[in-house]
Amino acid sequence: MPGTDALRSAQHLETELSGHLPALTELPSRGLHAELLGRTLALLAELPAELVSYGWRLVGRPGADHRRAVQLLRADVDTLADVRGARAEAGTDHGPSELMLHLLGPVSLASQLALPGGEKLLVDHGARRDLAESLATGVQGHLEHVRRACTPAALRVVLHEPDHARVRAGAVPTVSGYRTIRALPRDDSRRMLGVVVEALRAGGADEVLLDLGEAPLLEHVEDHRSPSSSQVDGFGLPVPALQPGDWERIAELAEQETRFLAGLLGSLPGSAQTLPQVSDLVRRITDPWQALGMPAAGLAAMTLTPLVSGIREQLAQASEVDALRLISRVRDAADALTETMQG
């Protein structure tokens, strides 16, 4: 969300998304400590980090940057708890609402975080293992805090992995930029994500979605939806980039009770005049669905979100009015999609 006022943003989201799926507010305008990377680093157990000229790196003991990130995240949870408590007292809610949390996944975290010496943590096998285990421990504590403070009816978690494809392809540059880091083996990436997914389950997550910034490939399905894996409930979808073959795989997965977080827009609308109408947003889902001959009831697998994951933080660059207008438009599209499904 735009701005730096967590209370105001939480109040807006809880009001606009009442009966839908509000999220824990993120306010990147408060600085790097409040961005998705900084918030996730705040959860690491016994692996504090600090900001340096080239980004975040691990350090031996917690410093001001670590404390700032931790304080902001905890304060955001407590602020949401206060907002929900006030709405309950005023009788303006209809019982406990669900809640969505967004975290950076361990593979992308390893590509964006540096070791104390300066090189990216991704290069070190032991450090990657420790990072995944540290994040796993931290997310359990975070979910416990959220459940205790906000009492959500259900808690859904999205693990964002924007760098997953680059990491697997060996396309992540070293800190110097003169070479790239060797491709991460498939078993390693599966193991890192599995450790965190299992911890989220143990911490009480009712749903875990994996957003890789692209349509789920067969490899992703085999690694994260097969009976032998630490299963996620579903995947993120960049709707504007999906091809007919992607929709075929999505339809097949939906028949297997896979869930999806569907990002409807690939760019932030510049004004109210360029904001798509509700009917247009709905057709972005229903047209390819109907073209495959899929039953309308299968649309229940979709949860709509305004922007594809790769540009989700751009919402913070909009004005508050425009951001809320976009959120309410997507909410209305979700209502229309539900009517289509039920009709």
C-alpha positions as a LaTeX table, in Angstrom:
\begin{tabular}{lrrr}
\hline
Residue & $x$ (\AA) & $y$ (\AA) & $z$ (\AA) \\
\hline
Met1 & 0.00 & 0.00 & 0.00 \\
Pro2 & 1.10 & 3.63 & $-0.48$ \\
Gly3 & 2.24 & 5.84 & 2.37 \\
Thr4 & 3.76 & 5.16 & 5.76 \\
Asp5 & 0.71 & 5.01 & 8.05 \\
Ala6 & 0.13 & 1.36 & 8.93 \\
Leu7 & $-3.03$ & 2.10 & 10.92 \\
Arg8 & $-4.67$ & 3.99 & 8.07 \\
Ser9 & $-3.78$ & 1.32 & 5.51 \\
Ala10 & $-5.00$ & $-1.51$ & 7.72 \\
Gln11 & $-8.30$ & 0.29 & 8.29 \\
His12 & $-8.76$ & 0.80 & 4.56 \\
Leu13 & $-7.99$ & $-2.81$ & 3.65 \\
Glu14 & $-10.17$ & $-4.28$ & 6.38 \\
Thr15 & $-13.06$ & $-2.11$ & 5.19 \\
Glu16 & $-12.62$ & $-2.57$ & 1.45 \\
Leu17 & $-12.02$ & $-6.32$ & 1.70 \\
Ser18 & $-14.55$ & $-7.18$ & 4.38 \\
Gly19 & $-15.90$ & $-10.61$ & 3.52 \\
His20 & $-13.00$ & $-11.23$ & 1.17 \\
Leu21 & $-9.31$ & $-11.81$ & 1.93 \\
Pro22 & $-7.38$ & $-8.86$ & 3.38 \\
Ala23 & $-3.63$ & $-9.11$ & 3.79 \\
Leu24 & $-1.17$ & $-7.87$ & 6.38 \\
Thr25 & $-0.36$ & $-4.40$ & 5.07 \\
Glu26 & 3.05 & $-3.78$ & 3.50 \\
Leu27 & 4.32 & $-0.20$ & 3.26 \\
Pro28 & 7.57 & $-0.16$ & 1.23 \\
Ser29 & 7.67 & 3.65 & 1.36 \\
Arg30 & 8.96 & 3.32 & 4.93 \\
Gly31 & 12.26 & 2.04 & 3.52 \\
Leu32 & 14.15 & $-1.17$ & 2.79 \\
His33 & 13.31 & $-2.58$ & 6.22 \\
Ala34 & 9.62 & $-2.62$ & 5.26 \\
Glu35 & 9.96 & $-4.21$ & 1.81 \\
Leu36 & 9.25 & $-7.89$ & 1.30 \\
Leu37 & 12.95 & $-8.77$ & 1.58 \\
Gly38 & 13.42 & $-6.78$ & 4.78 \\
Arg39 & 10.27 & $-8.20$ & 6.35 \\
Thr40 & 11.36 & $-11.75$ & 5.60 \\
Leu41 & 14.86 & $-11.14$ & 6.94 \\
Ala42 & 13.23 & $-9.98$ & 10.17 \\
Leu43 & 11.94 & $-13.54$ & 10.64 \\
Leu44 & 15.30 & $-15.32$ & 10.43 \\
Ala45 & 16.21 & $-17.11$ & 13.64 \\
Glu46 & 19.79 & $-16.43$ & 14.81 \\
Leu47 & 20.80 & $-15.03$ & 11.41 \\
Pro48 & 20.70 & $-11.23$ & 11.74 \\
Ala49 & 21.37 & $-9.04$ & 8.72 \\
Glu50 & 22.37 & $-5.45$ & 8.07 \\
Leu51 & 22.22 & $-3.02$ & 5.18 \\
Val52 & 25.44 & $-2.17$ & 3.32 \\
Ser53 & 26.14 & $-0.44$ & 0.01 \\
Tyr54 & 25.25 & $-3.51$ & $-2.08$ \\
Gly55 & 22.18 & $-4.59$ & $-0.09$ \\
Trp56 & 21.58 & $-6.90$ & 2.86 \\
Arg57 & 24.27 & $-9.17$ & 4.32 \\
Leu58 & 24.50 & $-11.50$ & 7.29 \\
Val59 & 26.31 & $-10.29$ & 10.40 \\
Gly60 & 27.41 & $-11.84$ & 13.65 \\
Arg61 & 25.04 & $-10.01$ & 15.96 \\
Pro62 & 21.80 & $-8.03$ & 15.65 \\
Gly63 & 22.21 & $-4.33$ & 14.89 \\
Ala64 & 20.02 & $-1.33$ & 14.17 \\
Asp65 & 18.84 & $-2.60$ & 10.79 \\
His66 & 17.76 & $-5.96$ & 12.19 \\
Arg67 & 15.95 & $-4.32$ & 15.09 \\
Arg68 & 14.21 & $-1.85$ & 12.75 \\
Ala69 & 12.91 & $-4.62$ & 10.48 \\
Val70 & 11.71 & $-6.71$ & 13.43 \\
Gln71 & 10.00 & $-3.75$ & 15.11 \\
Leu72 & 8.17 & $-2.71$ & 11.95 \\
Leu73 & 6.86 & $-6.21$ & 11.27 \\
Arg74 & 5.71 & $-6.80$ & 14.83 \\
Ala75 & 4.10 & $-3.36$ & 14.96 \\
Asp76 & 2.21 & $-4.04$ & 11.72 \\
Val77 & 0.76 & $-7.25$ & 13.17 \\
Asp78 & $-0.22$ & $-5.51$ & 16.40 \\
Thr79 & $-1.76$ & $-2.60$ & 14.47 \\
Leu80 & $-3.91$ & $-4.99$ & 12.46 \\
Ala81 & $-4.95$ & $-6.67$ & 15.70 \\
Asp82 & $-6.05$ & $-3.30$ & 17.08 \\
Val83 & $-8.03$ & $-2.52$ & 13.93 \\
Arg84 & $-9.79$ & $-5.87$ & 14.02 \\
Gly85 & $-10.51$ & $-5.46$ & 17.72 \\
Ala86 & $-11.99$ & $-2.00$ & 17.19 \\
Arg87 & $-14.19$ & $-3.23$ & 14.34 \\
Ala88 & $-15.44$ & $-6.09$ & 16.48 \\
Glu89 & $-16.31$ & $-3.73$ & 19.33 \\
Ala90 & $-18.10$ & $-1.37$ & 16.95 \\
Gly91 & $-20.04$ & $-4.23$ & 15.39 \\
Thr92 & $-18.79$ & $-3.38$ & 11.88 \\
Asp93 & $-17.36$ & $-6.80$ & 11.11 \\
His94 & $-19.11$ & $-10.13$ & 10.68 \\
Gly95 & $-16.88$ & $-12.37$ & 12.75 \\
Pro96 & $-13.23$ & $-13.31$ & 12.29 \\
Ser97 & $-11.88$ & $-12.63$ & 8.79 \\
Glu98 & $-9.34$ & $-14.66$ & 6.91 \\
Leu99 & $-5.87$ & $-13.18$ & 6.45 \\
Met100 & $-3.13$ & $-13.49$ & 3.87 \\
Leu101 & 0.59 & $-13.16$ & 4.60 \\
His102 & 3.29 & $-12.63$ & 1.96 \\
Leu103 & 6.86 & $-13.88$ & 2.43 \\
Leu104 & 9.95 & $-14.14$ & 0.26 \\
Gly105 & 10.82 & $-17.78$ & $-0.33$ \\
Pro106 & 14.19 & $-19.25$ & 0.70 \\
Val107 & 15.59 & $-19.71$ & $-2.83$ \\
Ser108 & 15.09 & $-16.06$ & $-3.79$ \\
Leu109 & 16.20 & $-15.02$ & $-0.33$ \\
Ala110 & 19.50 & $-16.83$ & $-0.89$ \\
Ser111 & 19.98 & $-14.98$ & $-4.17$ \\
Gln112 & 19.36 & $-11.56$ & $-2.61$ \\
Leu113 & 21.20 & $-11.93$ & 0.71 \\
Ala114 & 24.99 & $-11.79$ & 1.03 \\
Leu115 & 27.35 & $-13.66$ & 3.31 \\
Pro116 & 29.40 & $-11.61$ & 5.79 \\
Gly117 & 32.27 & $-11.54$ & 3.28 \\
Gly118 & 30.07 & $-9.97$ & 0.62 \\
Glu119 & 29.35 & $-12.78$ & $-1.85$ \\
Lys120 & 25.77 & $-13.93$ & $-2.29$ \\
Leu121 & 24.69 & $-16.64$ & 0.11 \\
Leu122 & 23.51 & $-18.69$ & $-2.85$ \\
Val123 & 27.09 & $-19.87$ & $-3.53$ \\
Asp124 & 27.41 & $-21.74$ & $-0.21$ \\
His125 & 25.64 & $-25.09$ & 0.22 \\
Gly126 & 25.86 & $-25.08$ & 4.02 \\
Ala127 & 24.69 & $-21.47$ & 4.24 \\
Arg128 & 21.69 & $-22.25$ & 2.01 \\
Arg129 & 20.71 & $-25.10$ & 4.31 \\
Asp130 & 21.10 & $-22.93$ & 7.41 \\
Leu131 & 19.09 & $-20.13$ & 5.79 \\
Ala132 & 16.15 & $-22.42$ & 4.99 \\
Glu133 & 16.15 & $-23.85$ & 8.51 \\
Ser134 & 16.41 & $-20.38$ & 10.05 \\
Leu135 & 13.50 & $-19.13$ & 7.99 \\
Ala136 & 11.49 & $-22.23$ & 8.88 \\
Thr137 & 11.98 & $-21.56$ & 12.58 \\
Gly138 & 11.15 & $-17.88$ & 12.19 \\
Val139 & 7.95 & $-18.32$ & 10.21 \\
Gln140 & 6.50 & $-20.60$ & 12.86 \\
Gly141 & 6.97 & $-17.89$ & 15.48 \\
His142 & 5.53 & $-15.27$ & 13.12 \\
Leu143 & 2.42 & $-17.31$ & 12.42 \\
Glu144 & 1.91 & $-17.93$ & 16.12 \\
His145 & 2.10 & $-14.17$ & 16.76 \\
Val146 & $-0.35$ & $-13.42$ & 13.95 \\
Arg147 & $-2.82$ & $-16.07$ & 15.08 \\
Arg148 & $-2.67$ & $-14.94$ & 18.69 \\
Ala149 & $-2.97$ & $-11.23$ & 17.91 \\
Cys150 & $-5.33$ & $-11.14$ & 14.91 \\
Thr151 & $-7.35$ & $-14.35$ & 15.41 \\
Pro152 & $-7.96$ & $-14.93$ & 11.69 \\
Ala153 & $-10.64$ & $-17.39$ & 10.65 \\
Ala154 & $-8.05$ & $-18.88$ & 8.30 \\
Leu155 & $-4.45$ & $-18.00$ & 7.57 \\
Arg156 & $-3.13$ & $-18.19$ & 4.03 \\
Val157 & 0.51 & $-17.70$ & 3.14 \\
Val158 & 2.07 & $-16.84$ & $-0.22$ \\
Leu159 & 5.73 & $-17.73$ & $-0.73$ \\
His160 & 7.11 & $-15.46$ & $-3.43$ \\
Glu161 & 10.01 & $-16.83$ & $-5.45$ \\
Pro162 & 10.74 & $-14.17$ & $-8.10$ \\
Asp163 & 14.32 & $-15.39$ & $-8.62$ \\
His164 & 13.56 & $-19.12$ & $-8.71$ \\
Ala165 & 13.87 & $-19.49$ & $-12.49$ \\
Arg166 & 17.13 & $-17.50$ & $-12.63$ \\
Val167 & 18.61 & $-19.47$ & $-9.74$ \\
Arg168 & 17.75 & $-22.79$ & $-11.37$ \\
Ala169 & 19.16 & $-21.60$ & $-14.72$ \\
Gly170 & 22.44 & $-20.32$ & $-13.26$ \\
Ala171 & 21.64 & $-16.76$ & $-14.33$ \\
Val172 & 22.17 & $-14.95$ & $-11.00$ \\
Pro173 & 25.26 & $-12.71$ & $-11.14$ \\
Thr174 & 27.86 & $-12.63$ & $-8.40$ \\
Val175 & 28.25 & $-9.45$ & $-6.37$ \\
Ser176 & 31.04 & $-8.30$ & $-8.69$ \\
Gly177 & 28.86 & $-8.90$ & $-11.74$ \\
Tyr178 & 31.74 & $-10.47$ & $-13.68$ \\
Arg179 & 30.30 & $-13.98$ & $-13.63$ \\
Thr180 & 27.17 & $-15.89$ & $-12.68$ \\
Ile181 & 26.58 & $-18.33$ & $-9.86$ \\
Arg182 & 26.31 & $-22.00$ & $-10.78$ \\
Ala183 & 22.76 & $-23.26$ & $-11.25$ \\
Leu184 & 21.14 & $-24.54$ & $-8.08$ \\
Pro185 & 20.35 & $-28.26$ & $-8.39$ \\
Arg186 & 16.68 & $-29.14$ & $-8.51$ \\
Asp187 & 16.93 & $-31.29$ & $-5.39$ \\
Asp188 & 18.40 & $-28.39$ & $-3.45$ \\
Ser189 & 15.69 & $-25.91$ & $-4.42$ \\
Arg190 & 12.98 & $-28.48$ & $-3.67$ \\
Arg191 & 14.54 & $-29.22$ & $-0.28$ \\
Met192 & 14.88 & $-25.53$ & 0.67 \\
Leu193 & 11.27 & $-24.81$ & $-0.15$ \\
Gly194 & 10.07 & $-28.03$ & 1.46 \\
Val195 & 11.63 & $-27.14$ & 4.80 \\
Val196 & 9.78 & $-23.82$ & 4.88 \\
Val197 & 6.48 & $-25.25$ & 3.64 \\
Glu198 & 6.52 & $-27.89$ & 6.37 \\
Ala199 & 7.23 & $-25.20$ & 8.96 \\
Leu200 & 4.30 & $-23.12$ & 7.71 \\
Arg201 & 2.05 & $-26.15$ & 8.07 \\
Ala202 & 3.35 & $-26.76$ & 11.58 \\
Gly203 & 2.78 & $-23.09$ & 12.40 \\
Gly204 & $-0.89$ & $-23.35$ & 11.48 \\
Ala205 & $-1.09$ & $-22.09$ & 7.90 \\
Asp206 & $-4.39$ & $-23.21$ & 6.40 \\
Glu207 & $-3.15$ & $-22.68$ & 2.85 \\
Val208 & 0.31 & $-22.26$ & 1.32 \\
Leu209 & 0.69 & $-20.94$ & $-2.22$ \\
Leu210 & 3.93 & $-20.80$ & $-4.17$ \\
Asp211 & 4.28 & $-17.84$ & $-6.55$ \\
Leu212 & 7.18 & $-18.39$ & $-8.95$ \\
Gly213 & 6.41 & $-15.39$ & $-11.15$ \\
Glu214 & 5.44 & $-17.67$ & $-14.02$ \\
Ala215 & 2.89 & $-20.32$ & $-14.87$ \\
Pro216 & 3.57 & $-23.57$ & $-13.00$ \\
Leu217 & 5.67 & $-25.94$ & $-15.08$ \\
Leu218 & 5.63 & $-29.73$ & $-14.92$ \\
Glu219 & 8.81 & $-29.62$ & $-12.80$ \\
His220 & 7.11 & $-27.33$ & $-10.28$ \\
Val221 & 4.09 & $-29.61$ & $-10.06$ \\
Glu222 & 6.25 & $-32.70$ & $-9.57$ \\
Asp223 & 8.38 & $-31.00$ & $-6.92$ \\
His224 & 5.66 & $-29.26$ & $-4.93$ \\
Arg225 & 2.32 & $-30.99$ & $-5.57$ \\
Ser226 & 3.22 & $-34.66$ & $-5.76$ \\
Pro227 & 2.38 & $-37.04$ & $-2.89$ \\
Ser228 & 6.11 & $-37.52$ & $-2.20$ \\
Ser229 & 6.80 & $-33.78$ & $-1.75$ \\
Ser230 & 6.11 & $-31.15$ & 0.88 \\
Gln231 & 2.96 & $-30.09$ & $-0.90$ \\
Val232 & 1.83 & $-26.54$ & $-1.43$ \\
Asp233 & $-1.86$ & $-25.94$ & $-2.04$ \\
Gly234 & $-1.32$ & $-24.09$ & $-5.28$ \\
Phe235 & 0.56 & $-21.55$ & $-7.36$ \\
Gly236 & 0.58 & $-17.92$ & $-8.37$ \\
Leu237 & $-0.58$ & $-17.07$ & $-11.89$ \\
Pro238 & 0.57 & $-14.09$ & $-13.99$ \\
Val239 & $-2.72$ & $-13.96$ & $-15.90$ \\
Pro240 & $-1.68$ & $-11.47$ & $-18.65$ \\
Ala241 & 1.30 & $-13.68$ & $-19.62$ \\
Leu242 & $-0.52$ & $-17.03$ & $-19.71$ \\
Gln243 & $-0.62$ & $-18.95$ & $-22.98$ \\
Pro244 & $-3.21$ & $-21.56$ & $-24.07$ \\
Gly245 & $-0.88$ & $-24.38$ & $-23.02$ \\
Asp246 & $-0.56$ & $-22.82$ & $-19.56$ \\
Trp247 & $-4.34$ & $-22.72$ & $-19.18$ \\
Glu248 & $-4.56$ & $-26.39$ & $-20.11$ \\
Arg249 & $-2.16$ & $-27.28$ & $-17.30$ \\
Ile250 & $-4.00$ & $-24.96$ & $-14.90$ \\
Ala251 & $-7.33$ & $-26.60$ & $-15.73$ \\
Glu252 & $-5.86$ & $-30.03$ & $-15.14$ \\
Leu253 & $-4.45$ & $-28.91$ & $-11.80$ \\
Ala254 & $-7.75$ & $-27.32$ & $-10.79$ \\
Glu255 & $-9.43$ & $-30.70$ & $-11.27$ \\
Gln256 & $-6.91$ & $-32.02$ & $-8.74$ \\
Glu257 & $-8.01$ & $-29.37$ & $-6.19$ \\
Thr258 & $-5.03$ & $-27.08$ & $-6.76$ \\
Arg259 & $-5.55$ & $-23.46$ & $-5.73$ \\
Phe260 & $-4.35$ & $-20.35$ & $-7.58$ \\
Leu261 & $-3.54$ & $-16.73$ & $-6.79$ \\
Ala262 & $-4.37$ & $-14.97$ & $-10.07$ \\
Gly263 & $-2.61$ & $-11.65$ & $-10.68$ \\
Leu264 & $-4.88$ & $-9.83$ & $-13.14$ \\
Leu265 & $-2.73$ & $-6.90$ & $-14.28$ \\
Gly266 & 0.80 & $-6.85$ & $-15.66$ \\
Ser267 & 1.21 & $-3.10$ & $-15.20$ \\
Leu268 & $-0.09$ & $-0.49$ & $-12.79$ \\
Pro269 & $-2.93$ & 1.56 & $-14.35$ \\
Gly270 & $-1.88$ & 5.17 & $-14.79$ \\
Ser271 & $-5.28$ & 6.64 & $-13.95$ \\
Ala272 & $-8.91$ & 5.82 & $-13.29$ \\
Gln273 & $-9.54$ & 6.10 & $-17.04$ \\
Thr274 & $-7.09$ & 3.26 & $-17.80$ \\
Leu275 & $-8.39$ & 0.97 & $-15.06$ \\
Pro276 & $-10.10$ & $-2.04$ & $-16.69$ \\
Gln277 & $-13.79$ & $-2.51$ & $-16.12$ \\
Val278 & $-15.04$ & $-5.33$ & $-13.91$ \\
Ser279 & $-16.35$ & $-7.23$ & $-16.95$ \\
Asp280 & $-12.93$ & $-7.05$ & $-18.62$ \\
Leu281 & $-11.17$ & $-8.38$ & $-15.54$ \\
Val282 & $-13.63$ & $-11.25$ & $-15.26$ \\
Arg283 & $-13.17$ & $-12.20$ & $-18.92$ \\
Arg284 & $-9.44$ & $-12.53$ & $-18.38$ \\
Ile285 & $-10.30$ & $-15.61$ & $-16.33$ \\
Thr286 & $-13.54$ & $-16.86$ & $-17.85$ \\
Asp287 & $-12.67$ & $-16.65$ & $-21.57$ \\
Pro288 & $-9.73$ & $-19.12$ & $-21.50$ \\
Trp289 & $-11.62$ & $-21.25$ & $-18.97$ \\
Gln290 & $-14.67$ & $-21.55$ & $-21.17$ \\
Ala291 & $-12.52$ & $-22.11$ & $-24.27$ \\
Leu292 & $-11.28$ & $-25.30$ & $-22.62$ \\
Gly293 & $-14.81$ & $-26.41$ & $-21.85$ \\
Met294 & $-14.20$ & $-26.27$ & $-18.12$ \\
Pro295 & $-17.21$ & $-26.09$ & $-15.77$ \\
Ala296 & $-17.86$ & $-22.74$ & $-14.13$ \\
Ala297 & $-17.68$ & $-24.38$ & $-10.69$ \\
Gly298 & $-13.95$ & $-24.88$ & $-11.23$ \\
Leu299 & $-13.45$ & $-21.12$ & $-10.96$ \\
Ala300 & $-13.63$ & $-21.59$ & $-7.19$ \\
Ala301 & $-9.94$ & $-22.49$ & $-7.42$ \\
Met302 & $-9.10$ & $-18.84$ & $-8.19$ \\
Thr303 & $-8.28$ & $-16.10$ & $-5.71$ \\
Leu304 & $-7.90$ & $-12.76$ & $-7.47$ \\
Thr305 & $-5.22$ & $-10.20$ & $-6.70$ \\
Pro306 & $-4.59$ & $-6.91$ & $-8.53$ \\
Leu307 & $-1.03$ & $-7.19$ & $-9.84$ \\
Val308 & 1.21 & $-10.05$ & $-10.96$ \\
Ser309 & 3.81 & $-10.83$ & $-8.31$ \\
Gly310 & 6.75 & $-9.31$ & $-10.19$ \\
Ile311 & 5.32 & $-5.81$ & $-9.86$ \\
Arg312 & 3.21 & $-6.16$ & $-6.72$ \\
Glu313 & 5.17 & $-3.48$ & $-4.84$ \\
Gln314 & 4.31 & $-0.93$ & $-7.55$ \\
Leu315 & 0.95 & $-0.56$ & $-5.84$ \\
Ala316 & 2.82 & 1.43 & $-3.19$ \\
Gln317 & 3.77 & 3.98 & $-5.88$ \\
Ala318 & 0.16 & 4.84 & $-6.64$ \\
Ser319 & $-1.85$ & 7.43 & $-4.78$ \\
Glu320 & $-3.95$ & 6.12 & $-1.95$ \\
Val321 & $-7.12$ & 6.87 & $-3.92$ \\
Asp322 & $-5.89$ & 4.99 & $-7.00$ \\
Ala323 & $-4.66$ & 2.04 & $-4.95$ \\
Leu324 & $-8.00$ & 1.68 & $-3.20$ \\
Arg325 & $-9.85$ & 2.09 & $-6.50$ \\
Leu326 & $-7.83$ & $-0.77$ & $-8.00$ \\
Ile327 & $-8.37$ & $-2.99$ & $-4.95$ \\
Ser328 & $-12.13$ & $-2.37$ & $-4.95$ \\
Arg329 & $-12.30$ & $-3.04$ & $-8.71$ \\
Val330 & $-10.65$ & $-6.43$ & $-8.26$ \\
Arg331 & $-12.92$ & $-7.14$ & $-5.29$ \\
Asp332 & $-15.94$ & $-6.44$ & $-7.49$ \\
Ala333 & $-14.46$ & $-8.72$ & $-10.17$ \\
Ala334 & $-14.17$ & $-11.48$ & $-7.56$ \\
Asp335 & $-17.82$ & $-11.01$ & $-6.67$ \\
Ala336 & $-18.78$ & $-11.16$ & $-10.35$ \\
Leu337 & $-16.68$ & $-14.28$ & $-10.83$ \\
Thr338 & $-18.44$ & $-15.89$ & $-7.87$ \\
Glu339 & $-21.82$ & $-15.10$ & $-9.46$ \\
Thr340 & $-20.64$ & $-16.68$ & $-12.70$ \\
Met341 & $-19.52$ & $-19.76$ & $-10.83$ \\
Gln342 & $-22.81$ & $-20.08$ & $-8.95$ \\
Gly343 & $-24.96$ & $-19.27$ & $-11.99$ \\
\hline
\end{tabular}
